[in-house]
């Protein structure tokens, strides 16, 4: 058998021989010490490792073995046995120990996916078109971060961050180059994989939205934004970046192509399903609706209440992320669905909703909210959290007031209360 060893780090640790059918992964052995031993020696195979260095990599601080030299000798014996399972006649001739250092036989060709990523990154940076096909062949093989099952081991942390950044940048570069070449489906595939592996990378999410839009799938881009926005709210408690919001607003506008049949436009503007419960929209859309209502208040005489719903623990603290996400989903399902069809709702952050309640006095708004919140409080989750409300009248637009409209006094009532 050819004297070679193929090693993967991304998504999990495996070792195999070139052309061999046997692949051994860390899932096949229970000993974390054995895999830490092999992982460290493979990651730094060009230099080997001294006994003290290797012991420090295997045993974290406070876990030192009573006899490190003896423990390493036993681990070395077990590692050589694994190599013999792969087909090497004698593991002692492959994994060596000389004068306190552990290293691989000089004639052994050891290749890792981490080194391949680094080489492709350098090659693509120098000549994108020449390296593009090799990059596209490699990217699907990146199945996750560097040694994800060793996340608590200190020496892996900087390497995990380093290679993760390398992978994302290589994916951005490949997707953008494919876009320039008109290969949009391939670009979307590359970017979609990167966004799946790191859903919190906003640069990747923005590029994916741009690619959807460029391919003509604008509705898919808009739906993707909604998914990303919900993910960030549920898991991080933050709104998307201004760049994501700006692009969403840009593509959400009516398409600039000429449409002469107004009946077609009217049909496109209709909601797909029945108009039941509050209209739930993105915060950016909510802002536009708020401003529209504020503009028309003086002329129409309409009163609009702005309401803030906040989900809290019974002791007044904020729920942890998963609990908050579940409570907000239940609040939308049970409470917002019972509001009137002319009411508008938007999620402000991880545990707050904003509402617009048109043609409702302060007292009427309270009654509308109480009906929905009672339904929420009757759920299992609703019994364990508190929902506090605050109400204020929407202020008329300044521009409208400057035109000489009569100055109507609106009661500045704002109260926090649990309903």
C-alpha positions in Angstrom: 0.0 0.0 0.0 1.2 3.5 -0.8 2.8 5.1 2.2 0.4 8.0 2.6 -2.2 9.2 5.0 -5.3 11.3 4.3 -6.6 13.4 7.2 -9.8 15.4 7.6 -10.4 18.0 10.3 -13.5 19.8 9.0 -16.7 18.5 10.5 -14.9 15.7 12.3 -11.6 13.9 12.5 -11.0 10.9 10.1 -7.9 9.2 8.8 -7.5 6.9 5.8 -5.0 5.8 3.3 -5.0 7.0 -0.4 -7.0 4.4 -2.4 -7.9 2.4 0.7 -11.4 1.5 1.6 -11.0 1.7 5.4 -11.7 5.1 7.0 -11.4 5.4 10.7 -13.1 8.2 12.5 -13.2 9.5 16.1 -16.7 8.1 16.4 -15.3 4.5 16.4 -13.3 4.9 19.6 -14.4 6.1 23.0 -11.0 7.4 24.2 -10.8 11.2 23.7 -7.1 11.1 24.8 -6.3 8.8 21.9 -7.9 11.1 19.3 -6.4 14.2 20.9 -3.0 12.5 20.5 -3.6 11.8 16.8 -5.3 15.1 16.0 -2.4 17.1 17.5 0.3 15.1 15.7 -1.6 15.4 12.4 -2.2 19.1 12.7 1.5 19.8 13.3 2.8 16.8 11.4 5.6 18.8 9.8 7.3 19.5 13.1 6.3 16.7 15.4 5.8 17.3 19.1 7.8 17.0 22.3 6.6 15.0 25.2 5.8 18.0 27.4 4.1 19.8 24.5 2.0 16.8 23.6 1.0 16.1 27.2 -0.2 19.8 27.5 -2.3 19.4 24.4 -4.0 16.2 25.6 -4.5 17.0 29.2 -6.0 20.4 29.9 -5.0 22.4 32.9 -6.0 20.6 36.1 -6.2 17.2 34.3 -2.5 16.2 34.2 -1.8 12.5 34.4 0.1 11.1 37.4 2.6 9.6 34.9 2.5 11.6 31.6 5.3 9.6 30.1 3.7 6.3 30.8 0.3 7.5 29.6 1.8 8.8 26.4 3.5 5.5 25.8 0.2 3.6 26.1 -1.5 6.1 23.8 1.3 5.8 21.3 0.8 2.0 21.2 -2.9 2.3 20.6 -2.4 4.9 17.9 0.0 2.6 16.1 -2.6 -0.2 16.3 -5.1 2.1 14.5 -2.5 2.7 11.7 -2.2 -1.1 11.3 -5.9 -1.4 11.0 -5.6 1.0 8.0 -3.2 -1.5 6.3 0.3 -0.4 7.4 2.4 -3.5 8.1 4.0 -2.0 11.2 2.7 1.0 13.0 6.1 1.5 14.7 7.6 2.3 11.3 5.0 5.0 10.7 4.6 6.8 14.0 8.0 7.3 15.6 9.3 8.2 19.0 12.9 9.4 19.3 14.6 11.2 22.2 11.4 12.6 23.7 9.8 13.6 20.5 6.8 12.1 18.6 6.7 12.4 14.8 5.7 10.8 11.6 8.1 8.8 9.4 9.8 11.2 6.9 8.8 9.1 3.9 5.1 9.2 4.8 3.1 11.6 2.7 0.4 13.1 5.0 -2.2 15.3 3.5 -4.9 17.2 5.4 -8.0 19.1 4.3 -6.8 22.1 6.3 -3.7 22.3 4.2 -5.7 21.9 1.1 -8.0 24.8 2.1 -5.0 27.0 2.8 -3.4 26.2 -0.6 -6.6 26.8 -2.5 -7.1 30.1 -0.7 -3.7 31.3 -1.7 -4.1 30.1 -5.3 -7.6 31.7 -5.7 -6.3 35.0 -4.3 -3.6 35.0 -6.9 -5.5 33.7 -9.9 -9.2 33.2 -9.4 -10.2 31.8 -12.8 -7.3 29.3 -12.7 -8.2 28.0 -9.2 -12.0 28.2 -9.5 -12.7 24.6 -10.6 -10.5 23.2 -7.8 -12.2 25.5 -5.2 -15.7 24.4 -6.4 -14.6 20.7 -6.0 -13.3 21.3 -2.5 -16.0 23.5 -0.9 -18.7 20.7 -0.6 -16.2 18.7 1.3 -16.0 21.4 4.0 -18.6 19.8 6.3 -18.1 22.0 9.4 -15.6 23.7 11.6 -12.1 22.4 12.5 -12.4 19.5 15.0 -15.9 20.4 16.2 -15.8 17.6 18.8 -12.7 19.1 20.4 -14.3 22.5 20.9 -13.2 22.6 24.5 -9.5 21.9 23.9 -7.6 25.2 23.9 -5.1 24.6 21.1 -7.9 24.0 18.6 -9.6 27.4 19.2 -7.4 29.7 17.2 -7.2 27.1 14.3 -11.0 26.8 14.3 -11.5 30.6 14.0 -8.7 30.8 11.4 -10.0 28.1 9.1 -13.6 29.2 9.5 -12.7 32.7 8.3 -10.7 31.2 5.4 -13.6 29.1 4.3 -16.1 32.0 4.4 -13.8 34.3 2.4 -13.1 31.6 -0.2 -16.8 31.0 -0.5 -17.6 34.7 -0.9 -14.9 35.0 -3.6 -16.0 31.9 -5.5 -19.7 33.0 -5.4 -18.9 36.5 -6.6 -16.7 35.2 -9.4 -19.4 32.8 -10.5 -21.9 35.7 -10.5 -19.6 37.7 -12.7 -19.4 34.7 -15.1 -23.2 34.4 -15.2 -23.2 31.1 -13.4 -25.9 32.2 -10.8 -27.2 28.7 -9.9 -23.7 27.6 -8.9 -23.1 30.9 -7.0 -26.3 30.4 -5.1 -25.3 26.8 -4.2 -21.9 27.9 -2.9 -23.4 30.8 -0.9 -26.3 28.7 0.5 -23.9 26.1 1.9 -21.8 28.8 3.6 -25.0 30.4 5.0 -26.1 27.0 6.3 -22.8 26.4 8.1 -22.7 29.9 9.5 -26.2 31.4 9.6 -25.1 34.3 11.7 -22.6 35.7 9.1 -24.4 38.7 7.7 -22.1 39.2 4.8 -23.0 35.7 3.5 -26.7 36.3 4.1 -26.6 39.6 2.2 -24.7 38.0 -0.7 -27.2 35.2 -0.9 -30.1 37.7 -1.0 -28.4 39.6 -3.8 -27.9 36.4 -5.8 -31.5 35.4 -5.4 -32.6 38.8 -6.6 -30.1 38.8 -9.5 -31.4 35.4 -10.6 -35.0 36.8 -10.7 -36.1 35.1 -7.5 -36.9 38.3 -5.7 -39.7 36.7 -3.6 -37.2 34.1 -2.5 -34.8 36.9 -1.4 -37.6 38.6 0.5 -38.6 35.3 2.2 -35.0 34.6 3.1 -34.7 38.0 4.8 -37.7 37.2 6.9 -36.2 33.9 7.9 -32.8 35.6 8.8 -34.6 38.4 10.7 -36.5 35.8 12.8 -33.4 33.8 13.4 -31.4 36.8 14.6 -34.3 37.9 16.9 -34.8 34.4 18.3 -31.2 33.4 18.9 -29.3 36.7 19.3 -32.0 39.2 20.3 -30.9 41.7 17.6 -32.2 43.1 14.3 -30.4 42.5 11.0 -27.7 45.0 10.0 -28.6 48.2 8.3 -27.1 46.8 5.1 -29.5 43.9 5.1 -32.5 46.1 5.9 -31.6 48.6 3.2 -31.3 45.9 0.6 -34.6 44.3 1.7 -36.3 47.7 1.4 -34.8 48.2 -2.0 -36.0 45.0 -3.5 -39.4 45.1 -1.7 -40.4 48.1 -3.8 -42.7 47.5 -6.8 -40.8 46.2 -9.7 -39.7 48.9 -12.1 -40.9 47.1 -15.2 -43.9 48.6 -17.0 -47.2 47.0 -16.3 -50.2 48.6 -18.2 -53.0 46.4 -16.8 -54.0 47.8 -13.5 -56.2 44.8 -12.8 -53.0 42.6 -12.7 -51.3 45.0 -10.3 -54.4 45.1 -8.1 -54.4 41.3 -8.0 -50.7 41.2 -7.1 -51.4 43.5 -4.2 -54.0 41.3 -2.6 -53.1 39.1 0.4 -52.8 35.4 -0.5 -54.8 34.2 2.5 -57.8 35.5 4.5 -57.2 38.7 6.3 -57.5 37.4 9.9 -55.7 38.9 12.9 -53.2 41.7 12.9 -51.0 42.3 9.8 -47.6 41.1 10.9 -44.7 42.8 9.0 -41.0 43.6 9.2 -40.1 46.5 11.4 -38.9 48.5 8.4 -42.4 48.2 6.8 -44.0 49.0 10.2 -42.1 52.3 10.2 -43.6 53.2 6.8 -47.1 52.3 7.9 -46.7 54.3 11.1 -45.6 57.4 9.2 -48.5 57.0 6.7 -51.0 56.8 9.6 -49.4 59.8 11.3 -49.7 61.9 8.0 -53.4 61.2 7.7 -54.5 61.8 11.3 -55.4 65.5 11.2 -57.4 65.2 7.9 -59.2 62.0 8.8 -59.7 62.6 12.5 -58.5 59.1 13.1 -57.0 58.1 16.5 -54.3 55.5 16.4 -52.7 53.9 19.5 -49.1 52.7 19.5 -48.6 49.7 21.8 -45.6 47.9 23.1 -45.8 44.3 24.3 -42.9 43.0 26.4 -42.5 39.4 27.4 -40.7 39.1 30.8 -40.2 36.5 33.5 -42.5 36.7 36.5 -39.7 38.3 38.5 -39.3 41.0 35.9 -36.2 39.6 34.2 -35.7 38.8 30.5 -36.2 35.2 29.5 -33.3 33.3 28.1 -33.1 33.1 24.3 -34.9 29.8 23.6 -37.6 30.5 26.1 -38.1 34.0 24.8 -38.4 32.8 21.2 -41.0 30.2 22.2 -43.0 32.8 24.1 -42.9 35.2 21.2 -44.1 32.5 18.8 -47.0 31.6 21.2 -47.9 35.3 21.6 -48.1 35.7 17.8 -50.2 32.5 17.5 -52.7 33.2 20.2 -52.8 37.0 20.8 -51.9 38.7 17.6 -54.1 36.4 15.6 -57.1 37.6 17.7 -56.5 41.3 16.9 -58.5 43.1 14.2 -57.5 42.8 10.5 -56.7 46.6 10.4 -54.2 46.3 13.3 -50.5 46.1 12.5 -47.7 44.3 14.4 -43.9 44.1 14.0 -41.3 42.4 16.1 -39.0 45.0 17.7 -36.4 42.7 19.3 -36.1 39.3 21.0 -39.0 39.8 23.5 -41.0 42.8 22.3 -43.8 43.5 19.7 -44.9 46.9 18.5 -48.6 47.3 17.6 -50.6 50.0 15.8 -54.3 50.0 16.7 -56.2 52.4 14.4 -59.5 54.0 15.4 -59.1 52.9 19.0 -59.3 55.0 22.1 -57.1 54.2 25.0 -59.8 52.2 26.7 -60.8 50.4 23.5 -57.2 49.5 22.8 -57.0 48.0 26.3 -60.1 45.9 25.6 -58.7 44.7 22.2 -55.4 43.7 23.8 -57.0 42.0 26.8 -58.9 39.7 24.6 -55.8 38.5 22.9 -53.7 38.4 26.0 -56.2 36.3 27.8 -55.9 33.7 25.1 -52.1 33.7 25.5 -52.3 33.4 29.3 -54.5 30.3 28.9 -51.6 28.5 27.2 -49.0 26.4 29.1 -46.2 28.8 28.3 -48.4 31.9 28.8 -49.0 30.9 32.5 -45.2 31.0 33.2 -44.3 34.5 31.8 -45.6 38.0 32.1 -46.7 40.3 29.3 -46.5 44.0 30.1 -48.1 46.6 27.9 -47.5 50.3 27.2 -49.9 52.5 25.2 -49.3 55.9 23.6 -51.3 57.8 21.0 -49.5 58.2 17.6 -48.3 61.8 17.2 -49.5 63.5 14.0 -46.9 64.2 11.3 -45.0 67.5 11.8 -45.4 68.2 8.1 -49.2 68.0 8.4 -49.2 70.3 11.4 -47.1 72.9 9.6 -49.8 73.3 6.9 -52.1 74.9 9.5 -54.2 71.9 10.5 -56.0 72.4 13.8 -54.0 71.5 16.8 -55.8 68.5 18.4 -54.8 67.6 22.0 -54.1 63.9 22.3 -53.9 62.5 25.8 -50.2 61.6 26.6 -51.1 58.5 28.6 -48.4 55.9 28.8 -48.5 53.2 31.5 -46.6 50.0 32.1 -48.9 47.3 33.3 -49.3 43.6 33.3 -52.4 42.4 31.5 
